[in-house]
Amino acid sequence: MNHHHKANRIRFHPRWVIAGACTTTLVLFSPMFQTAISSASTSLDEPTQQAMIDAINDEYQARALYTAVINKFGTVRPFSNIVTAEDRHAMLWNDLFTRYGLPIPEDKFAGAVEAPETLEAACQMGVTAEIANVEMYDRFLTFVKEPDLRAAFTQLHYVSQENHLPAFQRCLDRQATGGGNRRNSVR
């Protein structure tokens, strides 16, 4: 793991909560996932390696965008909740890259992404990004064979579709109707 503190490392435990700041507890890893981790091999085909690279870069880019939005508009939800989730997702990928003996791609997005002009535009970008994530994970699940990677893609697909996308849609609805930023949690 890079320079993360030991307390911030993801532990592969069936009671790990991916959405700790959220009101709904979501179990990230099942016992099946733990079994799959112990049998991880280091020989991944090129498309699977590229899927991992694309996935971690997507987390980096989302984290950078949501951080830029927070820096510009303040601690607004759902950005303040989801940026934390994106950080945990990047740590998950760090662990998986390490497990497979692959170099962890550098985060080239941190500090290099600008927030849009309005919070409404930021909410729309969140909606668009989460829809793209769901499609990306669907595509990866057509060819990734490793059980631990399939479990990660499946879980992240679920989080994007069931938690993040609805949160950004609510954000967009509030902005479009002039409701401003109420402090709704990501669910």
Phi and psi restraints in degrees (value plus and minus 20) as a CYANA .aco file:
   2 ASN   PHI     -78.5   -38.5
   2 ASN   PSI    -135.8   -95.8
   3 HIS   PHI    -129.2   -89.2
   3 HIS   PSI       2.3    42.3
   4 HIS   PHI     -93.9   -53.9
   4 HIS   PSI     123.1   163.1
   5 HIS   PHI     -86.0   -46.0
   5 HIS   PSI     130.5   170.5
   6 LYS   PHI     -76.1   -36.1
   6 LYS   PSI     -56.3   -16.3
   7 ALA   PHI     -87.3   -47.3
   7 ALA   PSI     -42.0    -2.0
   8 ASN   PHI    -112.3   -72.3
   8 ASN   PSI     -21.9    18.1
   9 ARG   PHI     -92.4   -52.4
   9 ARG   PSI     123.7   163.7
  10 ILE   PHI     -95.1   -55.1
  10 ILE   PSI     111.1   151.1
  11 ARG   PHI    -124.5   -84.5
  11 ARG   PSI     116.0   156.0
  12 PHE   PHI    -107.9   -67.9
  12 PHE   PSI      72.1   112.1
  13 HIS   PHI    -157.8  -117.8
  13 HIS   PSI     117.5   157.5
  14 PRO   PHI     -82.6   -42.6
  14 PRO   PSI     -33.3     6.7
  15 ARG   PHI    -122.5   -82.5
  15 ARG   PSI     -10.0    30.0
  16 TRP   PHI     -81.7   -41.7
  16 TRP   PSI     114.7   154.7
  17 VAL   PHI    -128.3   -88.3
  17 VAL   PSI      98.5   138.5
  18 ILE   PHI     -98.2   -58.2
  18 ILE   PSI     -47.8    -7.8
  19 ALA   PHI    -132.4   -92.4
  19 ALA   PSI      34.4    74.4
  20 GLY   PHI     -76.9   -36.9
  20 GLY   PSI     -54.0   -14.0
  21 ALA   PHI    -104.4   -64.4
  21 ALA   PSI     -21.2    18.8
  22 CYS   PHI    -115.5   -75.5
  22 CYS   PSI     147.1   187.1
  23 THR   PHI    -102.1   -62.1
  23 THR   PSI     -38.8     1.2
  24 THR   PHI    -125.6   -85.6
  24 THR   PSI     110.0   150.0
  25 THR   PHI    -101.7   -61.7
  25 THR   PSI     110.7   150.7
  26 LEU   PHI    -148.1  -108.1
  26 LEU   PSI      96.4   136.4
  27 VAL   PHI     -97.0   -57.0
  27 VAL   PSI     105.5   145.5
  28 LEU   PHI    -102.7   -62.7
  28 LEU   PSI     -64.4   -24.4
  29 PHE   PHI    -139.6   -99.6
  29 PHE   PSI     110.5   150.5
  30 SER   PHI    -115.3   -75.3
  30 SER   PSI     147.4   187.4
  31 PRO   PHI     -77.1   -37.1
  31 PRO   PSI     -53.7   -13.7
  32 MET   PHI     -80.7   -40.7
  32 MET   PSI     -59.6   -19.6
  33 PHE   PHI     -85.2   -45.2
  33 PHE   PSI     -60.2   -20.2
  34 GLN   PHI     -82.7   -42.7
  34 GLN   PSI     -61.6   -21.6
  35 THR   PHI     -83.0   -43.0
  35 THR   PSI     -62.2   -22.2
  36 ALA   PHI     -83.0   -43.0
  36 ALA   PSI     -56.2   -16.2
  37 ILE   PHI     -82.6   -42.6
  37 ILE   PSI     -61.3   -21.3
  38 SER   PHI     -87.3   -47.3
  38 SER   PSI     -39.6     0.4
  39 SER   PHI    -125.1   -85.1
  39 SER   PSI      -4.0    36.0
  40 ALA   PHI     -82.2   -42.2
  40 ALA   PSI     115.5   155.5
  41 SER   PHI    -128.4   -88.4
  41 SER   PSI     143.6   183.6
  42 THR   PHI    -115.8   -75.8
  42 THR   PSI     -20.6    19.4
  43 SER   PHI    -120.6   -80.6
  43 SER   PSI      75.3   115.3
  44 LEU   PHI    -126.9   -86.9
  44 LEU   PSI     122.5   162.5
  45 ASP   PHI     -91.1   -51.1
  45 ASP   PSI     143.6   183.6
  46 GLU   PHI     -79.2   -39.2
  46 GLU   PSI     -64.1   -24.1
  47 PRO   PHI     -80.8   -40.8
  47 PRO   PSI     -57.0   -17.0
  48 THR   PHI     -88.6   -48.6
  48 THR   PSI     -62.4   -22.4
  49 GLN   PHI     -81.3   -41.3
  49 GLN   PSI     -61.8   -21.8
  50 GLN   PHI     -86.2   -46.2
  50 GLN   PSI     -55.8   -15.8
  51 ALA   PHI     -82.3   -42.3
  51 ALA   PSI     -61.1   -21.1
  52 MET   PHI     -83.8   -43.8
  52 MET   PSI     -63.6   -23.6
  53 ILE   PHI     -82.9   -42.9
  53 ILE   PSI     -65.9   -25.9
  54 ASP   PHI     -81.5   -41.5
  54 ASP   PSI     -59.5   -19.5
  55 ALA   PHI     -86.1   -46.1
  55 ALA   PSI     -66.3   -26.3
  56 ILE   PHI     -89.2   -49.2
  56 ILE   PSI     -56.9   -16.9
  57 ASN   PHI     -84.3   -44.3
  57 ASN   PSI     -55.5   -15.5
  58 ASP   PHI     -83.6   -43.6
  58 ASP   PSI     -61.4   -21.4
  59 GLU   PHI     -83.6   -43.6
  59 GLU   PSI     -64.2   -24.2
  60 TYR   PHI     -79.6   -39.6
  60 TYR   PSI     -66.1   -26.1
  61 GLN   PHI     -85.4   -45.4
  61 GLN   PSI     -63.2   -23.2
  62 ALA   PHI     -83.0   -43.0
  62 ALA   PSI     -64.5   -24.5
  63 ARG   PHI     -80.7   -40.7
  63 ARG   PSI     -61.1   -21.1
  64 ALA   PHI     -86.0   -46.0
  64 ALA   PSI     -62.6   -22.6
  65 LEU   PHI     -83.9   -43.9
  65 LEU   PSI     -68.2   -28.2
  66 TYR   PHI     -86.9   -46.9
  66 TYR   PSI     -53.3   -13.3
  67 THR   PHI     -86.6   -46.6
  67 THR   PSI     -61.8   -21.8
  68 ALA   PHI     -82.4   -42.4
  68 ALA   PSI     -60.0   -20.0
  69 VAL   PHI     -82.7   -42.7
  69 VAL   PSI     -65.1   -25.1
  70 ILE   PHI     -82.9   -42.9
  70 ILE   PSI     -62.0   -22.0
  71 ASN   PHI     -83.1   -43.1
  71 ASN   PSI     -53.6   -13.6
  72 LYS   PHI    -105.1   -65.1
  72 LYS   PSI     -61.2   -21.2
  73 PHE   PHI    -130.3   -90.3
  73 PHE   PSI     -23.7    16.3
  74 GLY   PHI      75.0   115.0
  74 GLY   PSI    -197.3  -157.3
  75 THR   PHI     -96.5   -56.5
  75 THR   PSI      61.6   101.6
  76 VAL   PHI    -125.8   -85.8
  76 VAL   PSI     122.9   162.9
  77 ARG   PHI    -113.3   -73.3
  77 ARG   PSI     127.2   167.2
  78 PRO   PHI    -108.1   -68.1
  78 PRO   PSI     -20.4    19.6
  79 PHE   PHI     -77.9   -37.9
  79 PHE   PSI     -61.5   -21.5
  80 SER   PHI     -85.5   -45.5
  80 SER   PSI     -52.8   -12.8
  81 ASN   PHI     -98.9   -58.9
  81 ASN   PSI     -65.1   -25.1
  82 ILE   PHI     -92.8   -52.8
  82 ILE   PSI     -50.8   -10.8
  83 VAL   PHI     -80.6   -40.6
  83 VAL   PSI     -56.1   -16.1
  84 THR   PHI     -86.8   -46.8
  84 THR   PSI     -60.6   -20.6
  85 ALA   PHI     -83.8   -43.8
  85 ALA   PSI     -61.2   -21.2
  86 GLU   PHI     -82.1   -42.1
  86 GLU   PSI     -56.5   -16.5
  87 ASP   PHI     -83.9   -43.9
  87 ASP   PSI     -63.4   -23.4
  88 ARG   PHI     -84.8   -44.8
  88 ARG   PSI     -57.6   -17.6
  89 HIS   PHI     -84.2   -44.2
  89 HIS   PSI     -61.1   -21.1
  90 ALA   PHI     -83.0   -43.0
  90 ALA   PSI     -59.5   -19.5
  91 MET   PHI     -84.7   -44.7
  91 MET   PSI     -58.0   -18.0
  92 LEU   PHI     -77.3   -37.3
  92 LEU   PSI     -68.5   -28.5
  93 TRP   PHI     -84.8   -44.8
  93 TRP   PSI     -56.6   -16.6
  94 ASN   PHI     -75.8   -35.8
  94 ASN   PSI     -66.5   -26.5
  95 ASP   PHI     -83.9   -43.9
  95 ASP   PSI     -60.8   -20.8
  96 LEU   PHI     -89.2   -49.2
  96 LEU   PSI     -59.4   -19.4
  97 PHE   PHI     -80.8   -40.8
  97 PHE   PSI     -64.1   -24.1
  98 THR   PHI     -82.8   -42.8
  98 THR   PSI     -64.7   -24.7
  99 ARG   PHI     -78.6   -38.6
  99 ARG   PSI     -58.1   -18.1
 100 TYR   PHI    -111.1   -71.1
 100 TYR   PSI     -13.5    26.5
 101 GLY   PHI      48.4    88.4
 101 GLY   PSI       7.4    47.4
 102 LEU   PHI    -123.8   -83.8
 102 LEU   PSI     126.3   166.3
 103 PRO   PHI     -86.7   -46.7
 103 PRO   PSI     119.3   159.3
 104 ILE   PHI     -98.7   -58.7
 104 ILE   PSI     101.7   141.7
 105 PRO   PHI     -79.9   -39.9
 105 PRO   PSI     122.1   162.1
 106 GLU   PHI     -90.6   -50.6
 106 GLU   PSI     123.2   163.2
 107 ASP   PHI    -100.2   -60.2
 107 ASP   PSI      82.3   122.3
 108 LYS   PHI    -114.3   -74.3
 108 LYS   PSI     -18.3    21.7
 109 PHE   PHI    -117.5   -77.5
 109 PHE   PSI     -45.6    -5.6
 110 ALA   PHI     -76.5   -36.5
 110 ALA   PSI     102.2   142.2
 111 GLY   PHI      56.6    96.6
 111 GLY   PSI     -20.0    20.0
 112 ALA   PHI    -129.1   -89.1
 112 ALA   PSI     -16.3    23.7
 113 VAL   PHI    -134.0   -94.0
 113 VAL   PSI     113.5   153.5
 114 GLU   PHI    -120.2   -80.2
 114 GLU   PSI     125.6   165.6
 115 ALA   PHI     -93.8   -53.8
 115 ALA   PSI     129.4   169.4
 116 PRO   PHI     -88.6   -48.6
 116 PRO   PSI     153.6   193.6
 117 GLU   PHI     -87.8   -47.8
 117 GLU   PSI     -52.2   -12.2
 118 THR   PHI    -146.0  -106.0
 118 THR   PSI     138.0   178.0
 119 LEU   PHI     -86.8   -46.8
 119 LEU   PSI     -54.3   -14.3
 120 GLU   PHI     -80.8   -40.8
 120 GLU   PSI     -63.7   -23.7
 121 ALA   PHI     -83.9   -43.9
 121 ALA   PSI     -56.7   -16.7
 122 ALA   PHI     -85.0   -45.0
 122 ALA   PSI     -61.9   -21.9
 123 CYS   PHI     -82.8   -42.8
 123 CYS   PSI     -61.3   -21.3
 124 GLN   PHI     -83.2   -43.2
 124 GLN   PSI     -60.3   -20.3
 125 MET   PHI     -82.5   -42.5
 125 MET   PSI     -58.2   -18.2
 126 GLY   PHI     -83.3   -43.3
 126 GLY   PSI     -64.3   -24.3
 127 VAL   PHI     -79.4   -39.4
 127 VAL   PSI     -69.8   -29.8
 128 THR   PHI     -80.4   -40.4
 128 THR   PSI     -63.3   -23.3
 129 ALA   PHI     -84.5   -44.5
 129 ALA   PSI     -61.4   -21.4
 130 GLU   PHI     -90.6   -50.6
 130 GLU   PSI     -55.7   -15.7
 131 ILE   PHI     -83.2   -43.2
 131 ILE   PSI     -63.3   -23.3
 132 ALA   PHI     -83.2   -43.2
 132 ALA   PSI     -57.5   -17.5
 133 ASN   PHI     -81.6   -41.6
 133 ASN   PSI     -66.7   -26.7
 134 VAL   PHI     -78.2   -38.2
 134 VAL   PSI     -65.1   -25.1
 135 GLU   PHI     -84.3   -44.3
 135 GLU   PSI     -59.7   -19.7
 136 MET   PHI     -82.6   -42.6
 136 MET   PSI     -68.0   -28.0
 137 TYR   PHI     -84.3   -44.3
 137 TYR   PSI     -59.1   -19.1
 138 ASP   PHI     -76.7   -36.7
 138 ASP   PSI     -65.6   -25.6
 139 ARG   PHI     -82.7   -42.7
 139 ARG   PSI     -65.9   -25.9
 140 PHE   PHI     -83.0   -43.0
 140 PHE   PSI     -55.8   -15.8
 141 LEU   PHI     -90.7   -50.7
 141 LEU   PSI     -28.8    11.2
 142 THR   PHI     -98.9   -58.9
 142 THR   PSI     -38.0     2.0
 143 PHE   PHI    -153.2  -113.2
 143 PHE   PSI     -39.6     0.4
 144 VAL   PHI     -90.7   -50.7
 144 VAL   PSI     108.7   148.7
 145 LYS   PHI    -125.5   -85.5
 145 LYS   PSI     -46.9    -6.9
 146 GLU   PHI     -86.1   -46.1
 146 GLU   PSI     105.5   145.5
 147 PRO   PHI     -77.7   -37.7
 147 PRO   PSI     -58.3   -18.3
 148 ASP   PHI     -89.9   -49.9
 148 ASP   PSI     -58.2   -18.2
 149 LEU   PHI     -91.0   -51.0
 149 LEU   PSI     -59.5   -19.5
 150 ARG   PHI     -80.8   -40.8
 150 ARG   PSI     -60.8   -20.8
 151 ALA   PHI     -83.5   -43.5
 151 ALA   PSI     -61.3   -21.3
 152 ALA   PHI     -85.0   -45.0
 152 ALA   PSI     -67.3   -27.3
 153 PHE   PHI     -83.0   -43.0
 153 PHE   PSI     -59.9   -19.9
 154 THR   PHI     -83.8   -43.8
 154 THR   PSI     -64.8   -24.8
 155 GLN   PHI     -85.9   -45.9
 155 GLN   PSI     -63.7   -23.7
 156 LEU   PHI     -87.5   -47.5
 156 LEU   PSI     -53.6   -13.6
 157 HIS   PHI     -79.3   -39.3
 157 HIS   PSI     -67.8   -27.8
 158 TYR   PHI     -80.3   -40.3
 158 TYR   PSI     -67.2   -27.2
 159 VAL   PHI     -81.7   -41.7
 159 VAL   PSI     -63.7   -23.7
 160 SER   PHI     -82.8   -42.8
 160 SER   PSI     -67.4   -27.4
 161 GLN   PHI     -95.1   -55.1
 161 GLN   PSI     -61.5   -21.5
 162 GLU   PHI    -115.7   -75.7
 162 GLU   PSI     -41.3    -1.3
 163 ASN   PHI    -134.6   -94.6
 163 ASN   PSI     -80.3   -40.3
 164 HIS   PHI     -89.9   -49.9
 164 HIS   PSI     -68.2   -28.2
 165 LEU   PHI     -77.8   -37.8
 165 LEU   PSI     -70.0   -30.0
 166 PRO   PHI     -80.8   -40.8
 166 PRO   PSI     -54.8   -14.8
 167 ALA   PHI     -85.5   -45.5
 167 ALA   PSI     -62.8   -22.8
 168 PHE   PHI     -90.9   -50.9
 168 PHE   PSI     -52.8   -12.8
 169 GLN   PHI     -84.8   -44.8
 169 GLN   PSI     -61.8   -21.8
 170 ARG   PHI     -82.6   -42.6
 170 ARG   PSI     -61.1   -21.1
 171 CYS   PHI     -80.1   -40.1
 171 CYS   PSI     -66.5   -26.5
 172 LEU   PHI     -83.1   -43.1
 172 LEU   PSI     -63.5   -23.5
 173 ASP   PHI     -80.2   -40.2
 173 ASP   PSI     -64.0   -24.0
 174 ARG   PHI     -82.4   -42.4
 174 ARG   PSI     -62.7   -22.7
 175 GLN   PHI     -88.7   -48.7
 175 GLN   PSI     -61.3   -21.3
 176 ALA   PHI     -87.0   -47.0
 176 ALA   PSI     -49.9    -9.9
 177 THR   PHI    -117.3   -77.3
 177 THR   PSI     -14.1    25.9
 178 GLY   PHI      56.4    96.4
 178 GLY   PSI      -1.9    38.1
 179 GLY   PHI     -97.6   -57.6
 179 GLY   PSI     -27.4    12.6
 180 GLY   PHI      47.5    87.5
 180 GLY   PSI    -174.5  -134.5
 181 ASN   PHI    -132.2   -92.2
 181 ASN   PSI      72.3   112.3
 182 ARG   PHI     -99.0   -59.0
 182 ARG   PSI     138.5   178.5
 183 ARG   PHI    -106.7   -66.7
 183 ARG   PSI      37.4    77.4
 184 ASN   PHI    -100.5   -60.5
 184 ASN   PSI     121.4   161.4
 185 SER   PHI    -104.0   -64.0
 185 SER   PSI     136.8   176.8
 186 VAL   PHI     -94.1   -54.1
 186 VAL   PSI     114.5   154.5
